[in-house]
Amino acid sequence: MKIPSKYIENAVDQIASLPGIGRRTALRLVLQLLNRSKEEIDDFSQAFQLMKENVVKCSSCGNVSDFEVCSICSNSNRDRSIICVVEDIRDVLAIEATETYKGVYHVLGGIISPMDGVGPSDLNILSLIDRIENEEVKEVIFALSATMEGDTTNFYIYRKIKDFEVIISSLSRGVAIGSELQYADEITLGRSIANRQPFSL
Amino acid sequence: MKIPSKYIENAVDQIASLPGIGRRTALRLVLQLLNRSKEEIDDFSQAFQLMKENVVKCSSCGNVSDFEVCSICSNSNRDRSIICVVEDIRDVLAIEATETYKGVYHVLGGIISPMDGVGPSDLNILSLIDRIENEEVKEVIFALSATMEGDTTNFYIYRKIKDFEVIISSLSRGVAIGSELQYADEITLGRSIANRQPFSL
Protein backbone atom coordinates (compact mmCIF):
# COMPACT_ATOMS: atom_id res chain seq x y z
CA MET A 1 0.00 0.00 0.00
CA LYS A 2 1.93 3.03 -1.29
CA ILE A 3 0.26 6.25 -0.15
CA PRO A 4 0.88 9.15 -2.58
CA SER A 5 1.40 11.75 0.20
CA LYS A 6 4.19 11.69 2.77
CA TYR A 7 2.06 13.71 5.21
CA ILE A 8 -0.78 11.16 5.07
CA GLU A 9 1.82 8.38 5.25
CA ASN A 10 3.25 9.93 8.42
CA ALA A 11 -0.19 10.35 10.02
CA VAL A 12 -1.01 6.72 9.17
CA ASP A 13 2.29 5.60 10.75
CA GLN A 14 1.41 7.49 13.94
CA ILE A 15 -2.08 6.02 14.22
CA ALA A 16 -0.79 2.54 13.34
CA SER A 17 1.74 2.86 16.20
CA LEU A 18 -1.18 2.51 18.62
CA PRO A 19 -1.62 -1.07 19.88
CA GLY A 20 -4.03 -3.21 17.88
CA ILE A 21 -4.46 -0.83 14.94
CA GLY A 22 -3.17 -1.96 11.54
CA ARG A 23 -2.21 0.26 8.63
CA ARG A 24 -5.44 -0.36 6.71
CA THR A 25 -7.59 0.74 9.66
CA ALA A 26 -5.19 3.62 10.32
CA LEU A 27 -5.64 4.88 6.75
CA ARG A 28 -9.43 4.79 7.15
CA LEU A 29 -9.19 6.83 10.38
CA VAL A 30 -6.68 9.31 8.92
CA LEU A 31 -8.85 9.95 5.84
CA GLN A 32 -11.77 10.64 8.19
CA LEU A 33 -9.59 13.14 10.09
CA LEU A 34 -8.49 14.77 6.83
CA ASN A 35 -12.13 15.64 6.13
CA ARG A 36 -12.41 17.63 9.37
CA SER A 37 -11.86 21.38 9.67
CA LYS A 38 -8.53 22.88 10.73
CA GLU A 39 -10.01 23.78 14.15
CA GLU A 40 -11.19 20.21 14.75
CA ILE A 41 -7.74 18.86 13.83
CA ASP A 42 -6.13 21.36 16.22
CA ASP A 43 -8.47 20.24 19.02
CA PHE A 44 -7.66 16.63 18.22
CA SER A 45 -3.89 17.19 18.25
CA GLN A 46 -3.79 19.42 21.30
CA ALA A 47 -5.79 16.96 23.41
CA PHE A 48 -2.77 14.65 23.62
CA GLN A 49 -0.24 17.43 24.24
CA LEU A 50 -2.40 18.96 26.99
CA MET A 51 -2.80 15.52 28.54
CA LYS A 52 0.96 14.91 28.54
CA GLU A 53 1.63 18.34 30.06
CA ASN A 54 -1.01 18.25 32.78
CA VAL A 55 -1.60 14.69 33.92
CA VAL A 56 0.54 13.64 36.89
CA LYS A 57 0.68 10.61 39.16
CA CYS A 58 -1.14 10.95 42.47
CA SER A 59 1.59 11.34 45.12
CA SER A 60 -0.28 8.94 47.39
CA CYS A 61 -1.70 6.08 45.31
CA GLY A 62 0.10 6.47 41.96
CA ASN A 63 -3.13 6.78 39.99
CA VAL A 64 -3.23 9.27 37.10
CA SER A 65 -4.63 12.62 38.18
CA ASP A 66 -4.92 16.31 37.26
CA PHE A 67 -3.83 17.30 40.79
CA GLU A 68 -1.03 16.31 43.16
CA VAL A 69 -3.45 14.13 45.12
CA CYS A 70 -6.15 12.32 43.13
CA SER A 71 -9.88 12.76 43.68
CA ILE A 72 -10.21 9.39 45.42
CA CYS A 73 -7.32 9.92 47.86
CA SER A 74 -8.51 13.44 48.69
CA ASN A 75 -12.13 12.34 49.26
CA SER A 76 -12.77 12.41 53.03
CA ASN A 77 -15.62 9.88 52.65
CA ARG A 78 -13.21 7.13 51.58
CA ASP A 79 -11.77 4.76 54.14
CA ARG A 80 -7.99 5.26 53.98
CA SER A 81 -7.34 2.20 56.15
CA ILE A 82 -8.23 -0.19 53.31
CA ILE A 83 -5.94 -0.24 50.26
CA CYS A 84 -6.85 -2.11 47.08
CA VAL A 85 -3.73 -2.95 45.02
CA VAL A 86 -4.38 -2.81 41.25
CA GLU A 87 -2.37 -2.87 38.07
CA ASP A 88 -3.51 0.32 36.32
CA ILE A 89 -6.16 3.01 36.12
CA ARG A 90 -8.56 0.81 34.13
CA ASP A 91 -8.84 -1.55 37.11
CA VAL A 92 -9.65 1.45 39.33
CA LEU A 93 -12.41 2.47 36.91
CA ALA A 94 -13.78 -1.09 36.80
CA ILE A 95 -13.95 -1.35 40.60
CA GLU A 96 -15.34 2.18 40.96
CA ALA A 97 -18.11 1.25 38.49
CA THR A 98 -19.33 -1.44 40.92
CA GLU A 99 -20.05 1.32 43.50
CA THR A 100 -19.37 -1.18 46.29
CA TYR A 101 -15.83 -0.24 47.38
CA LYS A 102 -15.25 2.62 49.82
CA GLY A 103 -11.52 2.22 50.51
CA VAL A 104 -8.63 3.70 48.54
CA TYR A 105 -6.30 2.28 45.87
CA HIS A 106 -2.66 1.71 45.16
CA VAL A 107 -1.83 1.62 41.45
CA LEU A 108 1.31 -0.41 40.68
CA GLY A 109 1.59 0.72 37.07
CA GLY A 110 2.03 -2.85 35.82
CA ILE A 111 2.81 -6.35 37.11
CA ILE A 112 6.05 -8.26 37.48
CA SER A 113 6.75 -9.87 34.11
CA PRO A 114 10.33 -11.01 33.44
CA MET A 115 9.38 -11.86 29.83
CA ASP A 116 8.58 -8.18 29.21
CA GLY A 117 11.52 -6.99 31.30
CA VAL A 118 9.32 -5.63 34.10
CA GLY A 119 10.82 -6.20 37.54
CA PRO A 120 9.68 -5.11 41.03
CA SER A 121 11.78 -1.92 40.84
CA ASP A 122 9.82 -0.76 37.79
CA LEU A 123 6.60 -0.82 39.79
CA ASN A 124 5.10 1.44 42.43
CA ILE A 125 5.76 -1.09 45.25
CA LEU A 126 8.09 0.82 47.61
CA SER A 127 5.49 3.55 48.06
CA LEU A 128 2.92 0.89 49.01
CA ILE A 129 5.20 -0.44 51.76
CA ASP A 130 5.79 3.16 52.82
CA ARG A 131 2.04 3.72 53.16
CA ILE A 132 1.59 0.55 55.22
CA GLU A 133 4.51 1.56 57.46
CA ASN A 134 3.47 5.16 58.03
CA GLU A 135 -0.32 5.31 57.66
CA GLU A 136 -2.96 3.49 59.67
CA VAL A 137 -3.63 0.69 57.21
CA LYS A 138 -5.82 -2.20 58.42
CA GLU A 139 -6.25 -4.20 55.20
CA VAL A 140 -4.56 -4.67 51.85
CA ILE A 141 -6.66 -6.24 49.08
CA PHE A 142 -4.82 -7.83 46.15
CA ALA A 143 -6.84 -7.19 42.98
CA LEU A 144 -4.36 -8.15 40.26
CA SER A 145 -5.06 -10.36 37.24
CA ALA A 146 -5.42 -14.07 37.97
CA THR A 147 -2.41 -14.89 35.78
CA MET A 148 1.06 -16.19 36.56
CA GLU A 149 2.41 -12.61 36.46
CA GLY A 150 -0.35 -11.43 38.79
CA ASP A 151 0.30 -14.28 41.23
CA THR A 152 4.05 -13.58 41.15
CA THR A 153 3.42 -9.93 41.96
CA ASN A 154 1.00 -10.86 44.77
CA PHE A 155 3.60 -13.19 46.25
CA TYR A 156 6.40 -10.62 45.98
CA ILE A 157 4.33 -7.95 47.78
CA TYR A 158 3.05 -10.52 50.31
CA ARG A 159 6.60 -11.34 51.38
CA LYS A 160 7.39 -7.64 51.80
CA ILE A 161 4.35 -6.82 53.96
CA LYS A 162 3.55 -10.04 55.83
CA ASP A 163 5.33 -8.90 59.01
CA PHE A 164 3.23 -5.74 59.35
CA GLU A 165 0.02 -5.90 61.36
CA VAL A 166 -2.30 -5.78 58.40
CA ILE A 167 -4.96 -8.11 57.01
CA ILE A 168 -4.01 -9.33 53.53
CA SER A 169 -6.91 -10.45 51.33
CA SER A 170 -7.53 -10.99 47.65
CA LEU A 171 -10.53 -10.82 45.33
CA SER A 172 -12.69 -13.95 45.49
CA ARG A 173 -12.37 -16.18 42.45
CA GLY A 174 -15.16 -18.41 41.24
CA VAL A 175 -17.93 -18.94 38.73
CA ALA A 176 -19.11 -15.59 37.32
CA ILE A 177 -22.58 -14.43 38.34
CA GLY A 178 -25.13 -15.18 35.60
CA SER A 179 -22.93 -17.72 33.84
CA GLU A 180 -23.87 -21.36 33.30
CA LEU A 181 -21.86 -23.95 35.21
CA GLN A 182 -21.23 -26.18 32.21
CA TYR A 183 -19.31 -23.40 30.44
CA ALA A 184 -17.02 -22.54 33.38
CA ASP A 185 -13.40 -23.60 32.85
CA GLU A 186 -12.07 -26.51 34.97
CA ILE A 187 -9.62 -24.46 37.05
CA THR A 188 -12.18 -21.83 38.02
CA LEU A 189 -14.85 -24.44 38.79
CA GLY A 190 -12.37 -26.58 40.76
CA ARG A 191 -11.27 -23.60 42.85
CA SER A 192 -14.86 -22.50 43.44
CA ILE A 193 -15.62 -25.93 44.95
CA ALA A 194 -12.48 -25.89 47.11
CA ASN A 195 -13.27 -22.34 48.29
CA ARG A 196 -17.01 -22.90 48.77
CA GLN A 197 -18.81 -20.34 50.92
CA PRO A 198 -21.53 -20.64 53.58
CA PHE A 199 -24.91 -20.39 51.84
CA SER A 200 -26.71 -17.10 52.39
CA LEU A 201 -29.87 -15.57 50.98
CA MET B 1 -16.89 4.98 33.23
CA LYS B 2 -15.87 8.17 35.08
CA ILE B 3 -12.27 9.06 34.32
CA PRO B 4 -10.61 11.02 37.16
CA SER B 5 -8.76 13.44 34.83
CA LYS B 6 -10.43 15.89 32.48
CA TYR B 7 -7.36 15.89 30.22
CA ILE B 8 -7.48 12.11 29.81
CA GLU B 9 -11.26 12.35 29.39
CA ASN B 10 -10.78 14.87 26.59
CA ALA B 11 -8.13 12.74 24.85
CA VAL B 12 -10.44 9.71 25.11
CA ASP B 13 -13.31 11.73 23.59
CA GLN B 14 -11.09 12.72 20.67
CA ILE B 15 -9.92 9.15 19.96
CA ALA B 16 -13.47 7.83 20.40
CA SER B 17 -14.67 10.36 17.80
CA LEU B 18 -12.89 8.27 15.15
CA PRO B 19 -15.22 5.85 13.36
CA GLY B 20 -15.44 2.36 14.87
CA ILE B 21 -13.54 3.13 18.10
CA GLY B 22 -15.46 2.90 21.37
CA ARG B 23 -14.59 4.63 24.65
CA ARG B 24 -13.11 1.50 26.21
CA THR B 25 -10.69 0.99 23.33
CA ALA B 26 -10.01 4.73 23.25
CA LEU B 27 -8.99 4.67 26.92
CA ARG B 28 -6.59 1.79 26.26
CA LEU B 29 -4.98 3.72 23.38
CA VAL B 30 -4.82 6.98 25.34
CA LEU B 31 -3.12 5.30 28.32
CA GLN B 32 -0.57 3.86 25.93
CA LEU B 33 0.04 7.37 24.55
CA LEU B 34 0.38 8.77 28.07
CA ASN B 35 3.33 6.44 28.65
CA ARG B 36 5.24 7.95 25.72
CA SER B 37 7.76 10.78 25.98
CA LYS B 38 6.82 14.41 25.37
CA GLU B 39 8.70 14.35 22.05
CA GLU B 40 6.79 11.28 20.86
CA ILE B 41 3.48 12.91 21.80
CA ASP B 42 4.50 16.06 19.91
CA ASP B 43 5.34 13.99 16.83
CA PHE B 44 2.01 12.21 17.14
CA SER B 45 0.02 15.43 17.44
CA GLN B 46 1.87 17.37 14.77
CA ALA B 47 1.41 14.58 12.20
CA PHE B 48 -2.28 15.46 11.87
CA GLN B 49 -1.75 19.23 11.83
CA LEU B 50 0.99 18.95 9.18
CA MET B 51 -1.27 16.69 7.13
CA LYS B 52 -4.16 19.17 7.29
CA GLU B 53 -1.88 22.08 6.34
CA ASN B 54 -0.08 20.41 3.45
CA VAL B 55 -2.34 17.86 1.77
CA VAL B 56 -4.34 19.25 -1.16
CA LYS B 57 -6.58 17.76 -3.82
CA CYS B 58 -4.95 17.09 -7.18
CA SER B 59 -6.26 19.79 -9.52
CA SER B 60 -6.74 17.19 -12.26
CA CYS B 61 -8.12 13.99 -10.70
CA GLY B 62 -9.20 15.10 -7.20
CA ASN B 63 -6.98 12.56 -5.45
CA VAL B 64 -5.20 13.65 -2.26
CA SER B 65 -1.69 14.87 -2.96
CA ASP B 66 1.22 16.85 -1.52
CA PHE B 67 1.50 18.80 -4.79
CA GLU B 68 -0.89 20.65 -7.08
CA VAL B 69 -0.87 17.71 -9.50
CA CYS B 70 -0.64 14.22 -7.98
CA SER B 71 2.15 11.74 -8.72
CA ILE B 72 -0.11 9.61 -10.95
CA CYS B 73 -1.42 12.49 -13.07
CA SER B 74 2.08 13.96 -13.48
CA ASN B 75 3.61 10.60 -14.45
CA SER B 76 4.32 10.70 -18.21
CA ASN B 77 4.20 6.88 -18.41
CA ARG B 78 0.48 6.81 -17.53
CA ASP B 79 -2.09 6.78 -20.32
CA ARG B 80 -4.17 9.94 -19.79
CA SER B 81 -6.77 8.81 -22.35
CA ILE B 82 -8.18 6.20 -19.94
CA ILE B 83 -9.90 7.48 -16.79
CA CYS B 84 -10.93 5.13 -13.98
CA VAL B 85 -13.71 6.66 -11.84
CA VAL B 86 -13.42 5.71 -8.15
CA GLU B 87 -14.97 6.76 -4.87
CA ASP B 88 -11.91 7.65 -2.77
CA ILE B 89 -8.16 7.30 -2.39
CA ARG B 90 -8.42 3.80 -0.89
CA ASP B 91 -9.84 2.53 -4.19
CA VAL B 92 -6.90 4.13 -6.00
CA LEU B 93 -4.49 2.32 -3.65
CA ALA B 94 -6.32 -0.99 -4.15
CA ILE B 95 -6.17 -0.71 -7.95
CA GLU B 96 -2.56 0.52 -7.90
CA ALA B 97 -1.63 -2.52 -5.79
CA THR B 98 -2.75 -4.81 -8.66
CA GLU B 99 -0.02 -3.23 -10.87
CA THR B 100 -2.19 -3.89 -13.93
CA TYR B 101 -3.67 -0.45 -14.64
CA LYS B 102 -1.72 2.13 -16.59
CA GLY B 103 -4.41 4.81 -17.07
CA VAL B 104 -5.26 7.68 -14.70
CA TYR B 105 -8.02 8.15 -12.12
CA HIS B 106 -10.85 10.45 -11.24
CA VAL B 107 -11.69 10.50 -7.53
CA LEU B 108 -15.32 11.48 -6.84
CA GLY B 109 -14.84 11.88 -3.09
CA GLY B 110 -17.93 9.78 -2.33
CA ILE B 111 -21.02 8.35 -4.07
CA ILE B 112 -24.55 9.67 -4.48
CA SER B 113 -26.43 8.69 -1.33
CA PRO B 114 -29.67 10.59 -0.62
CA MET B 115 -29.93 8.81 2.76
CA ASP B 116 -26.66 10.45 3.87
CA GLY B 117 -27.51 13.74 2.18
CA VAL B 118 -24.86 13.32 -0.53
CA GLY B 119 -26.05 14.61 -3.91
CA PRO B 120 -24.26 14.93 -7.29
CA SER B 121 -23.19 18.52 -6.49
CA ASP B 122 -21.24 17.31 -3.44
CA LEU B 123 -19.08 15.12 -5.66
CA ASN B 124 -16.23 15.79 -8.04
CA ILE B 125 -18.40 15.09 -11.13
CA LEU B 126 -18.30 18.41 -13.03
CA SER B 127 -14.52 18.23 -13.28
CA LEU B 128 -14.83 14.72 -14.76
CA ILE B 129 -17.13 16.04 -17.50
CA ASP B 130 -14.72 18.92 -18.00
CA ARG B 131 -11.85 16.46 -18.50
CA ILE B 132 -13.85 14.42 -21.05
CA GLU B 133 -14.80 17.61 -22.89
CA ASN B 134 -11.35 19.18 -23.01
CA GLU B 135 -8.81 16.34 -22.90
CA GLU B 136 -8.35 13.48 -25.32
CA VAL B 137 -10.23 10.83 -23.36
CA LYS B 138 -10.94 7.52 -25.09
CA GLU B 139 -12.39 5.44 -22.26
CA VAL B 140 -14.06 5.95 -18.88
CA ILE B 141 -14.07 2.94 -16.51
CA PHE B 142 -16.65 2.91 -13.72
CA ALA B 143 -15.05 1.33 -10.62
CA LEU B 144 -17.56 2.22 -7.91
CA SER B 145 -18.99 -0.16 -5.30
CA ALA B 146 -21.55 -2.69 -6.56
CA THR B 147 -24.26 -1.22 -4.33
CA MET B 148 -27.44 0.73 -5.04
CA GLU B 149 -25.58 3.98 -4.34
CA GLY B 150 -22.74 2.96 -6.65
CA ASP B 151 -25.18 2.01 -9.43
CA THR B 152 -27.07 5.30 -8.98
CA THR B 153 -23.84 7.25 -9.30
CA ASN B 154 -22.79 5.22 -12.36
CA PHE B 155 -26.16 5.93 -13.98
CA TYR B 156 -26.02 9.65 -13.17
CA ILE B 157 -22.55 10.03 -14.69
CA TYR B 158 -23.50 7.81 -17.65
CA ARG B 159 -26.37 10.14 -18.58
CA LYS B 160 -24.02 13.15 -18.43
CA ILE B 161 -21.30 11.67 -20.63
CA LYS B 162 -23.12 9.29 -22.99
CA ASP B 163 -23.18 11.83 -25.85
CA PHE B 164 -19.41 12.28 -25.88
CA GLU B 165 -17.31 10.05 -28.12
CA VAL B 166 -15.94 7.92 -25.35
CA ILE B 167 -16.08 4.22 -24.51
CA ILE B 168 -17.85 3.65 -21.17
CA SER B 169 -16.97 0.42 -19.34
CA SER B 170 -17.20 -0.92 -15.83
CA LEU B 171 -15.26 -3.44 -13.73
CA SER B 172 -16.23 -7.03 -14.48
CA ARG B 173 -18.33 -8.62 -11.75
CA GLY B 174 -18.27 -12.34 -11.04
CA VAL B 175 -17.04 -15.12 -8.83
CA ALA B 176 -13.84 -14.09 -7.05
CA ILE B 177 -10.63 -15.84 -8.10
CA GLY B 178 -9.72 -18.62 -5.69
CA SER B 179 -13.20 -18.82 -4.16
CA GLU B 180 -15.37 -21.94 -4.24
CA LEU B 181 -18.50 -21.81 -6.37
CA GLN B 182 -20.82 -23.19 -3.68
CA TYR B 183 -20.08 -20.23 -1.42
CA ALA B 184 -20.71 -17.51 -4.05
CA ASP B 185 -23.91 -15.52 -3.42
CA GLU B 186 -26.82 -16.05 -5.87
CA ILE B 187 -26.72 -12.59 -7.44
CA THR B 188 -22.98 -12.72 -8.16
CA LEU B 189 -23.20 -16.28 -9.50
CA GLY B 190 -26.29 -15.46 -11.58
CA ARG B 191 -24.58 -12.43 -13.11
CA SER B 192 -21.39 -14.38 -13.79
CA ILE B 193 -23.40 -16.91 -15.84
CA ALA B 194 -25.26 -14.19 -17.76
CA ASN B 195 -21.97 -12.34 -18.44
CA ARG B 196 -19.93 -15.46 -19.25
CA GLN B 197 -16.67 -14.89 -21.12
CA PRO B 198 -14.95 -16.76 -23.95
CA PHE B 199 -12.69 -19.41 -22.45
CA SER B 200 -8.98 -18.60 -22.62
CA LEU B 201 -5.87 -20.24 -21.22
Boltz contact constraints between the chains, C-beta under 6 A:
constraints:
  - contact:
      token1: [A, 1]
      token2: [B, 93]
      max_distance: 6.0
  - contact:
      token1: [A, 4]
      token2: [B, 70]
      max_distance: 6.0
  - contact:
      token1: [A, 4]
      token2: [B, 71]
      max_distance: 6.0
  - contact:
      token1: [A, 5]
      token2: [B, 55]
      max_distance: 6.0
  - contact:
      token1: [A, 5]
      token2: [B, 64]
      max_distance: 6.0
  - contact:
      token1: [A, 5]
      token2: [B, 65]
      max_distance: 6.0
  - contact:
      token1: [A, 5]
      token2: [B, 66]
      max_distance: 6.0
  - contact:
      token1: [A, 7]
      token2: [B, 50]
      max_distance: 6.0
  - contact:
      token1: [A, 7]
      token2: [B, 51]
      max_distance: 6.0
  - contact:
      token1: [A, 7]
      token2: [B, 54]
      max_distance: 6.0
  - contact:
      token1: [A, 7]
      token2: [B, 55]
      max_distance: 6.0
  - contact:
      token1: [A, 8]
      token2: [B, 51]
      max_distance: 6.0
  - contact:
      token1: [A, 10]
      token2: [B, 47]
      max_distance: 6.0
  - contact:
      token1: [A, 11]
      token2: [B, 47]
      max_distance: 6.0
  - contact:
      token1: [A, 11]
      token2: [B, 48]
      max_distance: 6.0
  - contact:
      token1: [A, 11]
      token2: [B, 51]
      max_distance: 6.0
  - contact:
      token1: [A, 14]
      token2: [B, 44]
      max_distance: 6.0
  - contact:
      token1: [A, 14]
      token2: [B, 47]
      max_distance: 6.0
  - contact:
      token1: [A, 18]
      token2: [B, 29]
      max_distance: 6.0
  - contact:
      token1: [A, 19]
      token2: [B, 32]
      max_distance: 6.0
  - contact:
      token1: [A, 29]
      token2: [B, 18]
      max_distance: 6.0
  - contact:
      token1: [A, 32]
      token2: [B, 19]
      max_distance: 6.0
  - contact:
      token1: [A, 33]
      token2: [B, 48]
      max_distance: 6.0
  - contact:
      token1: [A, 38]
      token2: [B, 52]
      max_distance: 6.0
  - contact:
      token1: [A, 41]
      token2: [B, 48]
      max_distance: 6.0
  - contact:
      token1: [A, 41]
      token2: [B, 49]
      max_distance: 6.0
  - contact:
      token1: [A, 41]
      token2: [B, 52]
      max_distance: 6.0
  - contact:
      token1: [A, 44]
      token2: [B, 14]
      max_distance: 6.0
  - contact:
      token1: [A, 45]
      token2: [B, 45]
      max_distance: 6.0
  - contact:
      token1: [A, 45]
      token2: [B, 48]
      max_distance: 6.0
  - contact:
      token1: [A, 45]
      token2: [B, 49]
      max_distance: 6.0
  - contact:
      token1: [A, 47]
      token2: [B, 10]
      max_distance: 6.0
  - contact:
      token1: [A, 47]
      token2: [B, 11]
      max_distance: 6.0
  - contact:
      token1: [A, 47]
      token2: [B, 14]
      max_distance: 6.0
  - contact:
      token1: [A, 48]
      token2: [B, 11]
      max_distance: 6.0
  - contact:
      token1: [A, 48]
      token2: [B, 33]
      max_distance: 6.0
  - contact:
      token1: [A, 48]
      token2: [B, 41]
      max_distance: 6.0
  - contact:
      token1: [A, 48]
      token2: [B, 45]
      max_distance: 6.0
  - contact:
      token1: [A, 49]
      token2: [B, 41]
      max_distance: 6.0
  - contact:
      token1: [A, 49]
      token2: [B, 45]
      max_distance: 6.0
  - contact:
      token1: [A, 50]
      token2: [B, 7]
      max_distance: 6.0
  - contact:
      token1: [A, 51]
      token2: [B, 7]
      max_distance: 6.0
  - contact:
      token1: [A, 51]
      token2: [B, 8]
      max_distance: 6.0
  - contact:
      token1: [A, 51]
      token2: [B, 11]
      max_distance: 6.0
  - contact:
      token1: [A, 52]
      token2: [B, 38]
      max_distance: 6.0
  - contact:
      token1: [A, 52]
      token2: [B, 41]
      max_distance: 6.0
  - contact:
      token1: [A, 54]
      token2: [B, 7]
      max_distance: 6.0
  - contact:
      token1: [A, 55]
      token2: [B, 5]
      max_distance: 6.0
  - contact:
      token1: [A, 55]
      token2: [B, 7]
      max_distance: 6.0
  - contact:
      token1: [A, 64]
      token2: [B, 5]
      max_distance: 6.0
  - contact:
      token1: [A, 65]
      token2: [B, 5]
      max_distance: 6.0
  - contact:
      token1: [A, 66]
      token2: [B, 5]
      max_distance: 6.0
  - contact:
      token1: [A, 70]
      token2: [B, 4]
      max_distance: 6.0
  - contact:
      token1: [A, 71]
      token2: [B, 4]
      max_distance: 6.0
  - contact:
      token1: [A, 93]
      token2: [B, 1]
      max_distance: 6.0
